[in-house]
Amino acid sequence: MRGGPVLFVGIPAHGHMIPTLALAESLVGRGVPVEFLVSEEFADAARASGSRPLTYPTAWPVPAALPAPRTTADAVLMRRMLAQEALAQARTALTRRGRRPPRAVVYDTAVGPAARVLTGLWEVPGVQVFTGVAASPGFSLAPILAARYPDLARLPPPEPDPELLRLAADHGLGRDRAAALLAPRERLSLVLQPRAFHQRPEAFAPDAFAFVGPCLSPRRARSAWRPPPGAGPVLLVALGTLYNRRPAFYRACVEAVRGTAWHAVLAVGGRVSPGELGRLAPNVEVHAHVPQPSVLSRSRVVVCHAGMGSTMEALAAGVPVLAVPQTPEQDAVARRVEELGLGVRLAPDRVTPDVLRAAVELLATDPGIGERVARMRSLIRSAGGAERGALLIHEHLDRMTAAHPPAVRRPTRSTPIVP
């Protein structure tokens, strides 16, 4: 592949960064240089992936504390926080304009508008990556969420960020051209789940959207965890890194396994201390963070928040999911898990020790759930993951270079890129 490095632009949250770092790692493994625009928190992780970190001053608190957008006010605030983060990233990315432009921009859709403005300024292709529920011209999660969370029905349509338009104009990109770039129209989009998991897979054109499944790094999987000698079946409990300040929830989990054969591993994040959980049962261990792939490889059931990344990691390991969603989008993922018979959805206000214990036992013993999880695990493996995603990016950019040297132009539609 000719040209400069591929620039990755992500979101400084673990559920977004872990899969995109794995994708970057696979691309580096193919001999493609990668620069990764990251907050200082993730600079070492970018280096470990083989990427060159390009750090920017994040606009978010550390750890990031986005609102759970159950109301219009929360959703508007989240939009603004995402816009400010994307703007901070774009400003830093533009400091490299004196150097050779990147070969392409691979970006998380959460910061899509700013990333697409960068592709317009540099006249290079973009590749969007859906780390959450994917959208297309024929599918949007917004009306589904509005029906389940009525206050979100009053959410106004997104407007072009005026600061982003000014930044584009300051660097020579006219307002109309910049505004036109804000809508996603990429020739290649990667969806980090298997096609069969999506709510409406038929709404995604097979020549533009590749369902590559979760992107998992073999390097990350090497972090070892082992249960103590004589431990029973392992239950992993983890609510991710953003909405995990839930001491009452973790206390309920402790009581659910007290006196049972289960060995529970609780990953409670950095904002909950073991002392807040009361008297721990002897078959419970509590950590701020755990090497999740390693624990999942030994787990019978996982209790999680139904973030797409955690859900896909669990299913890739063949582990059924007890989903306790913390946000509306996670609720959509949890409902899909239940709809496909891969687990159980439990509303946060229904969490009690007895309900948790019954749900965990069901997931561990129901043969139908086990069979369906095994089939989904097979579909995830066949989707290709980070290796296939990197291959598609590599081939896509080589095709464009061969068709339009030396300048990059938007190609015509290629042959289908699925299964």
C-alpha positions as CSV (number, residue, x, y, z in Angstrom):
1,M,0.0,0.0,0.0
2,R,1.4,3.4,-1.0
3,G,0.9,6.7,0.8
4,G,1.2,7.8,4.4
5,P,-0.1,6.0,7.5
6,V,-3.7,5.2,8.2
7,L,-5.1,7.5,10.8
8,F,-7.5,6.0,13.4
9,V,-9.9,8.2,15.3
10,G,-11.7,6.6,18.3
11,I,-13.6,7.5,21.5
12,P,-11.6,7.5,24.8
13,A,-13.8,4.8,26.4
14,H,-12.7,1.2,26.8
15,G,-15.7,-0.3,25.0
16,H,-14.9,1.8,21.9
17,M,-11.1,1.7,22.1
18,I,-10.6,-2.1,22.7
19,P,-12.0,-3.2,19.4
20,T,-10.6,-0.4,17.3
21,L,-7.1,-1.0,18.8
22,A,-7.4,-4.7,17.8
23,L,-8.3,-3.6,14.3
24,A,-5.3,-1.2,14.2
25,E,-3.1,-4.0,15.5
26,S,-4.2,-6.3,12.7
27,L,-3.6,-3.6,10.1
28,V,-0.1,-3.0,11.5
29,G,0.5,-6.7,11.2
30,R,-0.2,-6.4,7.5
31,G,2.6,-3.9,7.2
32,V,0.4,-0.8,7.1
33,P,1.7,2.0,9.4
34,V,-1.0,3.4,11.7
35,E,-1.3,6.6,13.6
36,F,-3.9,6.6,16.4
37,L,-5.5,9.8,17.7
38,V,-5.9,9.1,21.4
39,S,-6.2,10.7,24.8
40,E,-3.2,10.3,27.0
41,E,-5.1,7.6,28.9
42,F,-4.9,5.3,25.9
43,A,-1.4,6.3,24.5
44,D,0.3,3.2,25.9
45,A,-2.4,0.9,24.5
46,A,-1.9,2.5,21.1
47,R,1.8,1.9,21.3
48,A,1.2,-1.7,22.3
49,S,-0.9,-2.2,19.2
50,G,2.0,-1.1,17.1
51,S,0.4,2.2,16.3
52,R,2.0,5.6,16.7
53,P,-0.1,7.6,19.2
54,L,-1.1,11.1,18.3
55,T,-2.3,12.5,21.7
56,Y,-4.9,15.2,22.0
57,P,-6.3,17.0,25.1
58,T,-9.6,15.2,25.8
59,A,-12.6,17.3,26.6
60,W,-14.1,14.6,28.8
61,P,-13.4,14.0,32.5
62,V,-11.2,11.0,33.3
63,P,-12.6,8.5,33.7
64,A,-15.2,9.6,31.1
65,A,-18.6,10.1,32.6
66,L,-21.1,10.5,29.8
67,P,-24.8,10.8,30.8
68,A,-27.0,7.8,30.3
69,P,-29.3,9.4,27.7
70,R,-32.7,8.4,28.9
71,T,-34.2,11.9,28.6
72,T,-34.0,14.6,26.0
73,A,-31.8,16.7,28.2
74,D,-29.3,13.9,28.8
75,A,-29.2,13.1,25.1
76,V,-28.6,16.7,24.1
77,L,-25.8,16.9,26.6
78,M,-24.3,13.7,25.3
79,R,-24.4,15.1,21.7
80,R,-22.7,18.2,22.9
81,M,-20.0,16.2,24.8
82,L,-19.3,14.0,21.7
83,A,-19.2,17.1,19.5
84,Q,-16.6,18.8,21.8
85,E,-14.5,15.6,21.9
86,A,-14.6,15.3,18.1
87,L,-13.6,19.0,17.8
88,A,-10.6,18.5,20.1
89,Q,-9.5,15.5,18.0
90,A,-9.9,17.4,14.7
91,R,-7.9,20.4,16.0
92,T,-5.0,18.1,17.0
93,A,-5.2,16.1,13.8
94,L,-4.9,19.3,11.7
95,T,-1.6,20.1,13.4
96,R,-0.1,17.3,11.2
97,R,-1.1,19.1,8.0
98,G,2.5,20.1,7.4
99,R,3.4,16.5,7.1
100,R,2.4,13.9,4.5
101,P,-1.4,13.4,4.7
102,P,-2.7,10.1,6.1
103,R,-3.5,7.4,3.6
104,A,-7.1,7.2,5.0
105,V,-9.1,7.9,8.1
106,V,-10.7,5.0,10.0
107,Y,-13.1,6.3,12.6
108,D,-15.6,5.4,15.2
109,T,-19.0,6.6,14.1
110,A,-19.4,8.4,17.4
111,V,-17.0,11.0,16.1
112,G,-18.0,10.7,12.5
113,P,-18.7,14.3,11.6
114,A,-15.2,15.6,12.6
115,A,-13.5,12.6,11.0
116,R,-15.3,13.1,7.7
117,V,-14.3,16.8,7.7
118,L,-10.7,15.6,8.0
119,T,-11.2,13.3,5.0
120,G,-12.6,16.3,3.1
121,L,-9.7,18.5,4.0
122,W,-7.1,15.9,3.1
123,E,-9.0,14.4,0.2
124,V,-8.5,10.9,1.4
125,P,-11.1,8.1,1.9
126,G,-12.8,7.3,5.2
127,V,-13.8,4.0,6.7
128,Q,-16.4,4.1,9.5
129,V,-16.5,1.5,12.3
130,F,-19.6,0.7,14.2
131,T,-18.6,-0.3,17.7
132,G,-22.2,-0.2,18.9
133,V,-25.5,-0.7,17.1
134,A,-25.0,0.0,13.4
135,A,-27.1,2.4,11.4
136,S,-27.7,2.6,7.7
137,P,-29.9,4.6,5.3
138,G,-32.6,1.9,5.9
139,F,-32.2,1.5,9.7
140,S,-31.9,3.8,12.7
141,L,-32.2,2.9,16.3
142,A,-33.6,6.3,17.2
143,P,-37.3,5.5,16.6
144,I,-37.0,2.3,18.5
145,L,-35.5,4.1,21.5
146,A,-38.0,6.9,21.3
147,A,-40.8,4.3,21.5
148,R,-39.3,2.7,24.6
149,Y,-38.2,6.0,26.2
150,P,-40.9,8.5,25.3
151,D,-39.0,11.6,26.4
152,L,-36.4,10.8,23.6
153,A,-39.2,11.3,21.0
154,R,-38.8,15.0,21.6
155,L,-35.1,15.0,20.8
156,P,-34.5,17.5,17.9
157,P,-32.7,16.2,14.9
158,P,-28.9,16.7,15.0
159,E,-27.6,20.0,13.6
160,P,-24.1,20.6,12.1
161,D,-21.8,21.8,14.8
162,P,-21.0,25.4,14.1
163,E,-17.6,25.2,15.7
164,L,-16.7,22.3,13.4
165,L,-17.9,24.2,10.4
166,R,-15.8,27.2,11.4
167,L,-12.8,25.0,11.9
168,A,-13.3,23.5,8.4
169,A,-13.6,26.9,6.9
170,D,-10.5,28.2,8.6
171,H,-8.6,25.4,6.8
172,G,-10.1,26.0,3.4
173,L,-13.1,23.7,3.3
174,G,-16.3,25.6,2.4
175,R,-19.3,25.5,4.7
176,D,-21.5,23.7,2.2
177,R,-18.9,21.1,1.4
178,A,-18.2,20.5,5.1
179,A,-21.9,20.2,5.9
180,A,-22.3,17.7,3.1
181,L,-19.6,15.6,4.6
182,L,-21.3,15.3,8.0
183,A,-23.7,12.6,6.7
184,P,-22.0,9.1,6.5
185,R,-21.6,8.0,2.9
186,E,-18.5,5.8,3.1
187,R,-17.9,3.1,0.6
188,L,-16.7,0.8,3.4
189,S,-18.2,0.5,6.8
190,L,-17.2,-2.2,9.3
191,V,-19.9,-3.5,11.8
192,L,-18.3,-5.2,14.8
193,Q,-20.9,-7.9,15.2
194,P,-22.1,-10.8,13.0
195,R,-24.9,-10.1,10.6
196,A,-27.3,-12.5,12.3
197,F,-27.1,-10.5,15.6
198,H,-28.3,-7.2,14.1
199,Q,-32.0,-6.2,14.4
200,R,-32.4,-5.5,10.7
201,P,-29.5,-7.0,8.7
202,E,-31.4,-6.7,5.4
203,A,-31.2,-2.9,5.7
204,F,-27.4,-2.9,5.1
205,A,-26.1,-3.0,1.5
206,P,-23.7,-5.9,1.2
207,D,-21.3,-3.9,-1.0
208,A,-20.9,-1.1,1.6
209,F,-21.3,-2.7,5.0
210,A,-19.1,-5.6,6.2
211,F,-20.3,-7.5,9.4
212,V,-16.9,-8.6,10.6
213,G,-17.9,-9.5,14.1
214,P,-16.0,-8.5,17.3
215,C,-12.4,-7.4,16.9
216,L,-10.5,-9.2,19.6
217,S,-6.7,-8.8,20.1
218,P,-4.8,-12.1,20.7
219,R,-2.3,-10.0,22.7
220,R,-5.0,-8.8,25.1
221,A,-6.2,-12.4,25.6
222,R,-2.8,-13.4,26.9
223,S,-3.4,-11.7,30.2
224,A,-3.9,-14.6,32.6
225,W,-6.5,-15.1,35.3
226,R,-7.1,-18.4,37.1
227,P,-9.8,-19.3,39.6
228,P,-8.5,-20.4,43.1
229,P,-8.1,-24.2,43.7
230,G,-11.4,-25.9,44.3
231,A,-13.5,-23.1,42.9
232,G,-16.9,-23.9,41.4
233,P,-18.3,-22.6,38.1
234,V,-17.2,-19.1,37.4
235,L,-19.6,-16.2,37.2
236,L,-18.2,-12.9,35.8
237,V,-20.0,-9.7,36.9
238,A,-18.9,-6.5,35.1
239,L,-20.8,-3.3,34.2
240,G,-18.2,-1.7,31.9
241,T,-16.2,1.4,32.6
242,L,-18.7,4.3,32.2
243,Y,-21.9,3.4,34.2
244,N,-20.5,1.2,36.9
245,R,-21.0,3.2,40.0
246,R,-23.6,0.7,41.3
247,P,-22.7,-0.6,44.8
248,A,-26.3,-1.8,45.5
249,F,-26.2,-3.9,42.3
250,Y,-22.9,-5.5,43.3
251,R,-24.2,-6.2,46.8
252,A,-27.1,-8.0,45.3
253,C,-24.7,-10.1,43.2
254,V,-22.7,-11.0,46.3
255,E,-25.9,-12.2,48.1
256,A,-27.1,-14.1,45.0
257,V,-24.1,-16.4,45.1
258,R,-23.6,-16.6,48.9
259,G,-23.9,-20.2,49.9
260,T,-23.9,-21.5,46.3
261,A,-21.3,-23.4,44.3
262,W,-20.6,-20.4,42.1
263,H,-17.3,-18.6,42.2
264,A,-18.1,-14.9,41.4
265,V,-15.6,-12.5,40.0
266,L,-16.8,-8.9,40.3
267,A,-15.1,-6.1,38.3
268,V,-16.5,-3.0,39.9
269,G,-14.4,-0.2,38.3
270,G,-12.4,2.4,40.0
271,R,-15.3,4.3,41.7
272,V,-16.6,1.5,44.0
273,S,-14.6,0.1,46.9
274,P,-14.9,-3.4,48.3
275,G,-15.8,-1.8,51.6
276,E,-19.1,-0.6,50.1
277,L,-20.2,-4.1,49.3
278,G,-20.6,-5.3,52.9
279,R,-19.5,-8.7,54.1
280,L,-18.2,-10.6,51.1
281,A,-19.0,-14.2,50.7
282,P,-16.0,-16.6,50.6
283,N,-16.8,-17.5,47.0
284,V,-16.6,-13.9,45.8
285,E,-13.5,-11.9,44.6
286,V,-13.7,-8.2,43.9
287,H,-11.4,-6.2,41.6
288,A,-11.5,-2.8,40.1
289,H,-10.7,-4.4,36.7
290,V,-10.0,-7.9,35.4
291,P,-8.5,-9.3,32.2
292,Q,-11.9,-9.9,30.8
293,P,-11.1,-12.3,27.9
294,S,-9.2,-14.6,30.4
295,V,-12.0,-14.6,32.9
296,L,-14.6,-15.2,30.2
297,S,-12.6,-18.2,28.9
298,R,-13.3,-19.9,32.3
299,S,-16.9,-18.5,32.9
300,R,-20.2,-20.3,32.7
301,V,-22.3,-17.1,32.8
302,V,-21.6,-13.4,32.6
303,V,-23.7,-10.7,34.1
304,C,-23.0,-7.4,32.2
305,H,-24.4,-4.1,31.1
306,A,-25.0,-5.3,27.5
307,G,-22.5,-3.0,26.0
308,M,-21.9,-4.2,22.4
309,G,-18.2,-4.9,23.1
310,S,-18.8,-6.9,26.3
311,T,-21.7,-8.8,24.8
312,M,-19.7,-9.8,21.7
313,E,-16.7,-10.8,23.9
314,A,-19.0,-13.0,26.0
315,L,-20.7,-14.7,23.0
316,A,-17.3,-15.1,21.2
317,A,-16.2,-17.1,24.3
318,G,-19.4,-19.1,24.2
319,V,-20.8,-17.6,27.4
320,P,-24.6,-16.8,27.9
321,V,-25.4,-13.3,28.9
322,L,-27.5,-12.0,31.8
323,A,-27.9,-8.4,30.6
324,V,-28.6,-5.6,33.0
325,P,-28.6,-2.6,30.7
326,Q,-27.6,0.9,32.0
327,T,-28.5,3.0,28.9
328,P,-31.2,2.9,26.2
329,E,-28.8,1.6,23.5
330,Q,-27.6,-1.1,25.9
331,D,-31.3,-1.9,26.5
332,A,-31.6,-2.5,22.7
333,V,-28.7,-4.8,22.7
334,A,-30.1,-6.7,25.8
335,R,-33.4,-7.1,24.1
336,R,-31.7,-8.6,21.0
337,V,-29.8,-11.0,23.2
338,E,-33.1,-12.2,24.7
339,E,-34.9,-12.2,21.4
340,L,-32.2,-14.5,19.9
341,G,-32.3,-16.8,23.0
342,L,-28.7,-16.1,23.9
343,G,-29.4,-14.8,27.4
344,V,-31.8,-13.0,29.7
345,R,-32.5,-9.3,30.0
346,L,-33.1,-8.0,33.5
347,A,-34.2,-4.4,34.1
348,P,-32.0,-2.6,36.7
349,D,-35.0,-2.0,39.0
350,R,-35.7,-5.7,39.1
351,V,-32.3,-6.8,40.4
352,T,-32.6,-8.7,43.6
353,P,-30.5,-11.6,44.9
354,D,-33.3,-14.1,44.3
355,V,-34.0,-12.9,40.7
356,L,-30.3,-12.9,39.9
357,R,-29.7,-16.4,41.3
358,A,-32.6,-17.8,39.3
359,A,-31.5,-16.2,36.1
360,V,-27.9,-17.3,36.5
361,E,-29.0,-20.9,37.1
362,L,-31.3,-20.9,34.1
363,L,-28.5,-19.6,31.8
364,A,-26.1,-22.2,33.1
365,T,-28.4,-25.2,32.8
366,D,-30.8,-24.6,29.9
367,P,-29.6,-26.7,26.9
368,G,-31.4,-24.6,24.3
369,I,-29.6,-21.5,25.4
370,G,-26.3,-23.3,25.4
371,E,-27.0,-24.6,21.8
372,R,-27.9,-21.1,20.5
373,V,-24.9,-19.5,22.2
374,A,-22.7,-22.1,20.5
375,R,-24.2,-21.4,17.1
376,M,-23.6,-17.6,17.6
377,R,-20.0,-18.3,18.7
378,S,-19.5,-20.2,15.4
379,L,-21.0,-17.3,13.4
380,I,-18.7,-14.9,15.2
381,R,-15.7,-16.9,14.3
382,S,-16.7,-17.2,10.7
383,A,-17.3,-13.4,10.5
384,G,-13.5,-12.9,10.5
385,G,-13.0,-10.3,13.3
386,A,-10.0,-7.9,13.3
387,E,-8.1,-9.9,10.7
388,R,-10.9,-9.7,8.1
389,G,-11.6,-6.1,9.0
390,A,-7.9,-5.2,8.4
391,L,-7.9,-7.2,5.1
392,L,-11.0,-5.3,3.9
393,I,-9.4,-1.9,4.7
394,H,-6.2,-2.9,3.0
395,E,-7.9,-4.2,-0.2
396,H,-10.3,-1.3,-0.3
397,L,-7.5,1.3,-0.2
398,D,-5.3,-0.6,-2.6
399,R,-8.3,-0.8,-5.1
400,M,-8.8,3.0,-4.8
401,T,-5.1,3.7,-5.3
402,A,-4.9,1.5,-8.3
403,A,-8.1,3.0,-9.8
404,H,-7.2,6.6,-9.2
405,P,-3.5,7.3,-8.8
406,P,-2.1,9.5,-7.4
407,A,-5.0,11.4,-5.9
408,V,-7.7,9.6,-4.1
409,R,-11.2,9.9,-5.5
410,R,-14.4,8.2,-4.5
411,P,-14.7,4.9,-6.3
412,T,-17.7,3.3,-7.8
413,R,-19.4,0.5,-5.8
414,S,-17.3,-2.6,-5.6
415,T,-18.4,-6.2,-5.5
416,P,-20.1,-7.4,-2.4
417,I,-17.9,-7.6,0.7
418,V,-20.0,-10.0,2.8
419,P,-20.7,-12.7,4.1
